[in-house]
Every structure is written in structure tokens, then in C-alpha cells.
Amino acid sequence: MAQVQDKLKVQREYAIQLLHQLTDEYAILKPEMNQISGQYPGSDDEFAVLEEFELLIVSICGYANQIQAIGSVKHLDSAIAHLQQLQVFANSTIAQFYSETRGHYPKVQSYLQMLDYLRLLTLEYLQMQQTMQPVSA
């Protein structure tokens, strides 16, 4: 049990460190994001690349912020399910953008990779927490 708690602590610290890194690097993305918004505006029936990007950031970083603030999230089971569904590169708009623009927007592409890694770290952390919860009768 203590070993799992130690692993949780390390996992939490690493997720928080990555969250801070992503927060710092977000400001650096502005020039590339301005170019992307002009080239990939979206349409009436689908979100633009940047809208999808922002939705992923808000969701994934939101969970990581909760872990930073309180060590867990509200509604653990639904958060785990949501993070499993939020696969960055399973999003068709993001995946298409990523494959079409290889090498053109390296900062945004690197950010997407780190964002998905934060999603995985957060998911693993929450799953470990879930296994530690006592089973109610």
C-alpha cells in the first residue's frame, strides 16, 4: 500500500511538472496558432483545428489542475472514462491536421504530443487512485 502511495506521489508531481511546462509553452504557440487559424478555419458542421485543440487543452489540463489543487478529481469514474475517450490523436480533426502538416508547425505538434502524454499520466494516476478505493458492500 505504501509503495502504491509513493508511486502516486511521484506520478502526481510529474503530472504537475508537465502541466506547468505546457502552461509556459502555450504562450510560445501564438505565432503558429495564428497561422493555423487562417489556414484551417473549420466549417459550419465541424470545429476548426484550433477549437478542437482548445477543447482538448481545457479538458486535459482541467483534470491535471484538479489533481494539483486537491490531489484527485470529482467524479473519479466519469473522469477516467472521459480521459480514455479524449485521445488527442484519435480526434479526426487533430489527426488530419497533424499528418497533413508534418514539420510545418513543430511547436504545436510538440505541444499536442505533450498534451496527450499529460492525458496518459493523469489517466494512470486516477486509475491507481481508483484501485486504492475501498470496495463498498
Buried (B, 14 or more C-beta within 10 A) or exposed (E): EEEEEEEBEEBBEBBBEBBEEBEEEEEEBEEBBEBBBEBBEBEEEEBBBBBBBEBBBEBBBEBBBBBBEEEBBEEBEEBBEBBEEBBBEEBEBBBEBBEEBEEEBEBBBEBBEBBBBBBBBBBBBBBBBEEEEEEEE
